[in-house]
Amino acid sequence: MLRIIAIDELQPGMYVNAVTEQTGSLRIRSRGVVKTEKAIEALRLKGVLKLEVDETKGISTAPVEAAPAPKPAPKPAPKPAQKPVKEQLEQATKLYEQAKGIHRGFLKRIQKDQKIDLDRVNTLSHDIIDNVFDTPNALSCLSLMQKSDEYLLEHSLNCSILMAMFARHLDLDTQEIADLAMGALLMDIGMANVPRDIIDKKGPLTATERDIISTHVDVGLDIVERCGDAPAIVRDLIYNHHERIDGSGYPDKKEGDKVSFHARMAGIVDSYDAMVSPRSHQNPIPATAALKSLLKNPGYDQDLVQKFVQCLGVHPVGSLVKLTNERLAIVIRANAKKPLQPIVATFYHLKSGHYAETKMLDLSKVSEEIERSVRPEEFGLNLTKFFREVFLDTLPD
């Protein structure tokens, strides 16, 4: 049975179906059970006044006193018009740069063995979630575009973005998504204490160097546990994101069901972003090639990998593709019904070897097709610099 209750009546264990009255503009991203008082307080701080709960779902809680007959539920507000692609990308770029600044400070405090504040990281992960739900294509695009010499920093942000997208695609509940996004943001914090000469080494690592890097899961868990009461999902992701279901992972070589559902998700997200990112000892590969690699590896839960591919699309948003008309384009929006025909933005003419006017192209409505996924290095392009300095300004409003 559905009931309208005040925020003060909400209790852990109740199943929230919708927000019906608020002072802000919060939208419930995923229906689900509210598990903690902290989650309720977060809703209260965001201005939620009344909610619709489903008493046939959730977990056992103390009964709520009968309330006066509820007024007819308000008609749902009309869906706001989608922002133009240019505005979405500008908004996401601003958040991404702010997030980098916050997380950079967090990592520096770890390196100096100073006290760190998990609440600020939690707030940052919620900001990422909000943006993922509002403009998922924009942040997905940036997770492939923003590649600098700050691998650890950007990898952490990218994993948090991808994890929020993946969890939403799997229709997990609100608190679970929040914990997963935070866990992905923190799962490599132990790398902050790995010697720079190992992180920056060119070429393959020695067995000893790999052993040193593998200690980052223990170090990361220790850092978080010294910070206070971190959610269980966060601790699980930090310690187990390198475990594989075939027993080939570390630190404990867990197999099968001993690797949690959340750690399996984290392993997929972490490996995917590592493959598409430039690192000192490894060149990046196209996003499509990274997805194919995951599909061939028995260490990953293949059912979850299939869902991850469905989440990102055959040609993930932000990836660079070569079209049959000899143009290079950036994938801007996926096409769920026709995954091989996304919306792209063309910007480079291969025959002339010059940048061209940026044009939006819906491949489901034209004869041009994607020939293959490519890397900008194949054509001597600095795609990140171009994106920041030219592409955003030349996108049509």
Secondary structure, DSSP 8 states (H G I E B T S, - for coil): -EEEEEGGG--TT-EEEEEEEESS----SS-EE---HHHHHHHHHTTEEEEEEETTSS---------S----------------HHHHHHHHHHHHHHHHHHHHHHHHHHHTT----HHHHHHHHHHHHHHHHH-HHHHHHHHHH---S-HHHHHHHHHHHHHHHHHHHTT--HHHHHHHHHHHHHTTGGGGGS-HHHHT--S---HHHHHHHHTHHHHHHHHHHHHS---HHHHHHHHHTT--TBS--SSS--BGGGS-HHHHHHHHHHHHHHHHS-BTTB----HHHHHHHHHH-TTS-HHHHHHHHHHHTTTTTT-EEEETTSEEEEEEE--SSSTTS-EEEEEEETTTTEEEEEEEEETTSSS--EEEE--GGGGT--HHHHIIIIIHHHS--
